[in-house]
Amino acid sequence: MDNLNIQNIQGKIQQLNTLNLDEEGGPKLAYFFLGVFLAGVLLMLALLGFYFALNNTAAKTKAKLTDAQQQMTALKQNEEKINEATNLISALKIIHSQKSNPTYIFQELARILPKNVVLVNLAIDESNKMKIDAKTTSLTAVAKTLVAFSHDKDKPTEENPVFKNVNLTGISFDKAGIGFSLEMEVKPPKTTTKETK
């Protein structure tokens, strides 16, 4: 019985090994495999085309991104220039709003500053607030400067005619001397009218 089963199995294996294309399903099967092969080739070509298109798009996107970054840098530089121009216009508006020449401020500074005090920086904003940074060699000069900005030099019991609300905002010490900062408000210039007789 075992012999019979083995021969039976061997016969079926031989039938499977010999594929007769002349039989009824043979040509259809060949066309089917040919179609599957051609579909596979077309799919590979489509995927290859998609890969190259994607690479091309990525390269273009990278170039556009680089260009956009350069434009952003140029825009930031232009924005800085616009801010500088805006600040200059604001300063001019302050001068114009005072309807006078700001020389009265500088004249008062020249009149009240102690001789051993050197102005390093002076800034006036839109709200007529002024900040100065100065250098000197003694604390006495710092105190005299604070008093000079707070009181009239000729009438010490009265407020300074140009500056008010004076505050010492910073002080530092180094080998070069003493650095200090003051903030204050600038009064508008006094207008003088001639009396008619």
C-alpha positions as CSV (number, residue, x, y, z in Angstrom):
1,M,0.0,0.0,0.0
2,D,2.8,2.4,0.7
3,N,4.2,1.6,-2.7
4,L,0.9,2.5,-4.3
5,N,0.7,5.8,-2.5
6,I,4.2,6.8,-3.4
7,Q,3.6,6.0,-7.1
8,N,0.4,7.9,-7.0
9,I,2.2,11.0,-5.6
10,Q,5.0,10.7,-8.0
11,G,2.6,10.6,-10.9
12,K,0.8,13.7,-9.7
13,I,4.1,15.5,-9.3
14,Q,5.0,14.7,-12.9
15,Q,1.7,16.0,-14.1
16,L,2.3,19.3,-12.3
17,N,5.9,19.6,-13.6
18,T,4.9,19.3,-17.3
19,L,2.9,22.4,-18.3
20,N,1.3,21.9,-21.6
21,L,0.6,25.2,-23.2
22,D,-1.4,23.6,-25.9
23,E,-4.1,22.7,-23.4
24,E,-7.2,25.0,-23.1
25,G,-6.0,27.3,-20.3
26,G,-2.3,27.6,-21.4
27,P,-2.5,30.6,-23.7
28,K,-4.7,32.5,-21.3
29,L,-2.3,31.9,-18.5
30,A,0.7,33.1,-20.7
31,Y,-1.2,36.3,-21.6
32,F,-2.1,36.8,-17.9
33,F,1.6,36.6,-16.8
34,L,2.7,38.8,-19.7
35,G,0.1,41.4,-18.6
36,V,1.2,41.2,-15.0
37,F,4.9,41.7,-16.1
38,L,4.0,44.7,-18.3
39,A,1.9,46.2,-15.5
40,G,4.8,45.8,-13.1
41,V,7.2,47.5,-15.6
42,L,4.7,50.4,-16.1
43,L,4.3,50.7,-12.3
44,M,8.1,50.8,-11.9
45,L,8.4,53.5,-14.6
46,A,5.6,55.5,-12.9
47,L,7.3,55.3,-9.5
48,L,10.7,56.3,-11.1
49,G,9.1,59.3,-12.7
50,F,7.4,60.3,-9.5
51,Y,10.8,60.0,-7.7
52,F,12.5,62.3,-10.2
53,A,9.6,64.8,-10.1
54,L,9.7,64.8,-6.3
55,N,13.5,65.4,-6.3
56,N,13.0,68.2,-8.8
57,T,10.3,69.8,-6.7
58,A,12.4,69.5,-3.6
59,A,15.3,71.3,-5.3
60,K,13.0,74.1,-6.5
61,T,11.5,74.4,-3.1
62,K,15.0,74.6,-1.5
63,A,16.0,77.3,-4.0
64,K,12.8,79.3,-3.3
65,L,13.4,79.0,0.5
66,T,17.0,80.3,0.1
67,D,15.6,83.2,-2.0
68,A,12.9,83.9,0.6
69,Q,15.6,84.0,3.4
70,Q,17.6,86.5,1.4
71,Q,14.5,88.6,0.9
72,M,13.8,88.5,4.6
73,T,17.3,89.6,5.4
74,A,16.9,92.5,2.9
75,L,13.5,93.4,4.5
76,K,15.0,93.4,8.0
77,Q,17.8,95.8,6.8
78,N,15.2,98.0,5.2
79,E,13.1,97.9,8.3
80,E,16.1,99.1,10.4
81,K,16.6,102.0,7.9
82,I,12.9,102.9,8.1
83,N,13.1,102.8,12.0
84,E,16.1,105.1,11.9
85,A,14.3,107.5,9.5
86,T,11.2,107.3,11.8
87,N,13.3,108.2,14.8
88,L,14.8,111.1,13.0
89,I,11.3,112.3,11.9
90,S,10.1,112.0,15.5
91,A,13.0,114.1,16.7
92,L,12.2,116.7,14.1
93,K,8.5,116.7,15.1
94,I,9.6,117.4,18.7
95,I,11.6,120.3,17.6
96,H,8.8,121.5,15.4
97,S,6.2,121.0,18.2
98,Q,8.3,123.3,20.4
99,K,7.9,126.0,17.7
100,S,11.3,127.2,18.4
101,N,14.9,126.3,18.0
102,P,16.1,123.9,20.7
103,T,19.1,126.0,21.3
104,Y,17.6,127.2,24.6
105,I,18.2,123.7,25.9
106,F,21.9,123.8,24.9
107,Q,22.3,127.3,26.2
108,E,21.0,126.2,29.6
109,L,23.3,123.2,29.6
110,A,26.3,125.4,28.9
111,R,25.2,127.7,31.7
112,I,24.6,125.2,34.4
113,L,27.0,122.3,33.9
114,P,30.0,122.3,36.2
115,K,33.3,122.6,34.3
116,N,34.6,119.2,35.3
117,V,31.5,117.4,33.9
118,V,31.5,116.0,30.4
119,L,28.4,115.0,28.5
120,V,28.7,111.6,26.9
121,N,25.1,111.2,25.6
122,L,22.0,113.4,25.3
123,A,18.6,112.2,24.1
124,I,15.2,113.8,24.0
125,D,12.1,111.7,23.2
126,E,8.6,112.7,21.9
127,S,7.2,113.5,25.3
128,N,10.0,116.0,26.0
129,K,11.8,113.7,28.4
130,M,15.6,114.1,28.3
131,K,18.2,111.7,29.4
132,I,21.9,112.5,29.7
133,D,24.9,110.4,30.4
134,A,28.0,112.2,31.8
135,K,31.5,111.6,33.2
136,T,33.3,113.4,36.0
137,T,36.0,112.9,38.5
138,S,34.2,113.6,41.8
139,L,31.0,112.9,43.6
140,T,30.8,116.6,44.4
141,A,30.5,117.3,40.7
142,V,27.7,114.8,40.4
143,A,25.8,116.5,43.3
144,K,26.4,120.0,41.8
145,T,25.1,118.7,38.5
146,L,21.9,117.3,40.1
147,V,21.3,120.6,41.9
148,A,22.0,122.6,38.8
149,F,19.4,120.7,36.8
150,S,16.9,121.0,39.6
151,H,17.3,124.7,40.6
152,D,17.8,128.0,38.9
153,K,21.5,128.9,39.0
154,D,20.7,132.6,39.5
155,K,17.8,132.0,41.9
156,P,18.6,128.8,43.9
157,T,15.2,128.7,45.7
158,E,13.4,128.5,42.3
159,E,13.0,125.5,39.9
160,N,15.3,125.5,36.8
161,P,13.6,127.4,34.0
162,V,14.2,124.7,31.4
163,F,14.3,121.4,33.3
164,K,12.0,119.8,35.9
165,N,11.5,116.4,37.7
166,V,15.2,115.6,37.6
167,N,16.2,112.1,38.8
168,L,19.6,110.4,39.1
169,T,19.0,107.1,37.3
170,G,22.5,105.5,37.4
171,I,26.0,105.9,38.7
172,S,29.2,103.9,38.0
173,F,32.8,104.0,39.1
174,D,35.8,103.0,37.0
175,K,39.5,104.1,36.5
176,A,38.4,106.9,34.1
177,G,36.2,108.4,36.8
178,I,32.5,108.5,37.7
179,G,29.8,107.9,35.1
180,F,26.3,109.0,35.9
181,S,22.9,109.3,34.2
182,L,20.1,111.8,34.7
183,E,16.5,111.8,33.5
184,M,14.3,114.9,33.4
185,E,11.5,116.7,31.6
186,V,12.2,119.6,29.3
187,K,9.9,122.6,29.7
188,P,8.7,124.4,26.6
189,P,10.6,127.6,25.9
190,K,9.2,130.8,27.5
191,T,7.8,133.2,25.0
192,T,8.6,136.8,25.5
193,T,6.1,139.4,24.3
194,K,7.1,143.0,23.9
195,E,4.8,145.4,25.8
196,T,3.4,148.3,23.9
197,K,3.3,151.7,25.5
